């Protein structure tokens, strides 16, 4: 056990020092919030995945849900996740770049106006604070259960490590740390699956025991179950989750988008997002598939598991030898810290760019907003710490967070899709559509008692679409210059450079020195169309075997 | 305003505290029972000490009778989370009696297996095990096929629209 403590201590110290090292040379808001637009595609790939996968959306809560409901949880990795990454990389990222923005709400304002920006940013700031609190809670509980160390000191140490480098280094430090953590995560946590396969006698052996001897449902081993499934009906996974929540998450989640805005070129941003689907697919073998084996291991070796969220920790504690456990925990901490760091950085960006600079203190120097960004990061840390005790109440934390997100992403996807693909969409239409869609999502959950968030997101998306189209039709179309460069049909090719430069100049997001390593004409092996096709084919094969 | 927020916070904590404490306590007592049963296994397997094993077994049984069972019986009245444990109570009682017999007879073949079965019975089981087999009504087929075919048609026409609008503005020879 001492070996594990030493490894974890060394890992945390390394993260702390490396974070401070990467934080040097941060001088202005473009450095702090957009990493001086310097990240190559492979950093973006690692950072996007590490942002996506944490304690909450990866190992602990996601793994816990896999223990609870089975292989259905892999639909995030083998179906909708890669689909969302690829679609966002190919279609949506370019529009954000052309708009010259710092934040997703900023894009909504550029396209529609101020009202929707305020509502969207406030909703996401709340979601982000809940997310950080949930990540800290899960991390603290995990280390408490595994290493028997006190909860609160652990939470404070985690916060101090991640808070320091995010607060000092902004997006640049966060992206570089996330890339390092991405490698540690894969290498540190992959051995678990091989240990389990060896113990149980492969996937066929596992199915033999669980289905034939225990009488477990066949649907425990299905990625896309039937429509009556209580947790995730197949059709709703496709419509609500795949077409709305996942694409909305990839294109509307500030942390995910911000990593791409920090890329050194648009092509790096797009390629980084598309190839991030590879680690996303592999992710299921790190935290979903092992959890399908967990019930058999628990029963066979007499391991007590009190609730689904604790299952992952119990599994590794009882299976991994000393030393390897420390490495594994370092991998897990990488997942958690990278997610916390990205959400922390994004929430402070939104607080400063969407609220503070836009409405509270206008026209100050860049240095003023840079310092305010650091103060905002600290404020978000404090708010999240205060929320940690409340998170304790939630039985399945992931359910709460996903429901909140489903309520925000349905309306967002409605106005985003219409905003990009239908230039007639105007401000009143989008605002009314967004509000009605959001209200409908809340009504579905609170009034109708719908608890399957895929359904909430799908119907709120449909209601937003219909409302926006109706209101847009009966009101005036937007001015031509307002939608120039940021809708599908606009003449962006001819005016792209001009539009991009003007917008970037205006928002302060323009970076003078672009590094020489920028990709302009990619080699065949960096062609994102080839990668996208290969990844989608891999998804089809996985669904064929496990669907 | 500040006072109202402060009072709301206090009230929230007052309402939350008993629920949280009950949940934590239910976890703690089951963990304690599982730990004692693990010690029973260790006492036999490592130390071959039957007396020590019996002591640990008695502690586990006392925790079951005095703490875990009452919480389940009380909890089932207000919270469906206790349902799975309620359904397995009879099995745990039987397994404990069987384990007691094995310890009394000093037959070590089945002890580990039985102790493991009890620990598993007081653990949280996946809800996905109880999901019914896939079943499809006529309406499901109509719904699925309707939406599936509808989506394919939509994707085709929308794709053609995008393609047309794109090439209308940027001539093919530019690519």
Boltz contact constraints between the chains, C-beta under 6 A:
constraints:
  - contact:
      token1: [A, 67]
      token2: [B, 126]
      max_distance: 6.0
  - contact:
      token1: [A, 68]
      token2: [B, 126]
      max_distance: 6.0
  - contact:
      token1: [A, 68]
      token2: [B, 127]
      max_distance: 6.0
  - contact:
      token1: [A, 69]
      token2: [B, 128]
      max_distance: 6.0
  - contact:
      token1: [A, 70]
      token2: [B, 128]
      max_distance: 6.0
  - contact:
      token1: [A, 216]
      token2: [B, 129]
      max_distance: 6.0
  - contact:
      token1: [A, 217]
      token2: [B, 129]
      max_distance: 6.0
  - contact:
      token1: [A, 217]
      token2: [B, 131]
      max_distance: 6.0
  - contact:
      token1: [A, 218]
      token2: [B, 133]
      max_distance: 6.0
  - contact:
      token1: [A, 219]
      token2: [B, 131]
      max_distance: 6.0
  - contact:
      token1: [A, 220]
      token2: [B, 128]
      max_distance: 6.0
  - contact:
      token1: [A, 226]
      token2: [B, 134]
      max_distance: 6.0
  - contact:
      token1: [A, 227]
      token2: [B, 140]
      max_distance: 6.0
  - contact:
      token1: [A, 229]
      token2: [B, 131]
      max_distance: 6.0
  - contact:
      token1: [A, 295]
      token2: [B, 126]
      max_distance: 6.0
  - contact:
      token1: [A, 299]
      token2: [B, 120]
      max_distance: 6.0
  - contact:
      token1: [A, 302]
      token2: [B, 115]
      max_distance: 6.0
  - contact:
      token1: [A, 302]
      token2: [B, 116]
      max_distance: 6.0
  - contact:
      token1: [A, 302]
      token2: [B, 119]
      max_distance: 6.0
  - contact:
      token1: [A, 304]
      token2: [B, 34]
      max_distance: 6.0
  - contact:
      token1: [A, 304]
      token2: [B, 119]
      max_distance: 6.0
  - contact:
      token1: [A, 304]
      token2: [B, 123]
      max_distance: 6.0
  - contact:
      token1: [A, 305]
      token2: [B, 123]
      max_distance: 6.0
  - contact:
      token1: [A, 305]
      token2: [B, 124]
      max_distance: 6.0
  - contact:
      token1: [A, 306]
      token2: [B, 27]
      max_distance: 6.0
  - contact:
      token1: [A, 307]
      token2: [B, 124]
      max_distance: 6.0
  - contact:
      token1: [A, 392]
      token2: [B, 20]
      max_distance: 6.0
  - contact:
      token1: [A, 393]
      token2: [B, 16]
      max_distance: 6.0
  - contact:
      token1: [A, 489]
      token2: [B, 165]
      max_distance: 6.0
  - contact:
      token1: [A, 491]
      token2: [B, 169]
      max_distance: 6.0
  - contact:
      token1: [A, 493]
      token2: [B, 170]
      max_distance: 6.0
